[in-house]
Amino acid sequence: MPFATLGLGPRIAQAITEHGYVEPTPIQAKAIPVILEGRDLIGVAQTGTGKTAAFVLPLLERLGGAPPTRHLRVLVVAPTRELVVQIEGNVRAYARHLPLKCATIYGG
């Protein structure tokens, strides 16, 4: 099943292709349509299965279709600095063709 069947728009599809993704992982195939519908979801999968893309791609799709604003619209909380940096890199890669800004804050 290609990403195109999941309901993601052309700007995100282009970024996914540029990132080297061909087909969604099982967690992505199950989670993306649910999140695009605006429903809540708890997903559990092993490390390296694409959980970040599973929640970030539909989130960016929803944000990219809304009018721009100067207000915070999403807050992603992660337990470690390393994971925060990893998530930020993925968000920037997936959102490269969208008119969105991203900021990272961590401390300890």
Residue, then its C-alpha position, 0 to 999 in steps of 0.5 A: m500500500p503506497f503512502a498516496t492511499l493514506g490521504l496525505g497531500p502532494r506536498i507531504a507526499q513529495a517530502i516523503t519521497e525525498h526522504g526515501y520512504v516508499e511504503p508505510t510501515p504497519i503502524q503508519a498504515k494504521a495510524i495515519p488515516v485515524i489521525l487524519e480523521g481527527r480521532d485520538l490514538i494510542g500506538v505501540a510499536q518497536t523502536g525503528t518502526g516509524k512511529t514518529a512519521a505515524f503521528v507527524l505526517p497526519l499532523l502536518e497534513r492537518l496543519g498545512g491545510a489550515p490558515p497560517t497563524r502566529h500562535l502555538r498550534v502543536l506541542v510534542v513532548a518527548p522524554t529525552r533530549e536525543l528524541v527531541v532532536q530526532i523528532e525535530g529533524n523528522v518534522r523539518a524533513y516532512a514539512r519542508h514544502l509546507p508554510l510552517k515553522c518549528a521550534t525545539i525546546y529542551g532542558g534538564 
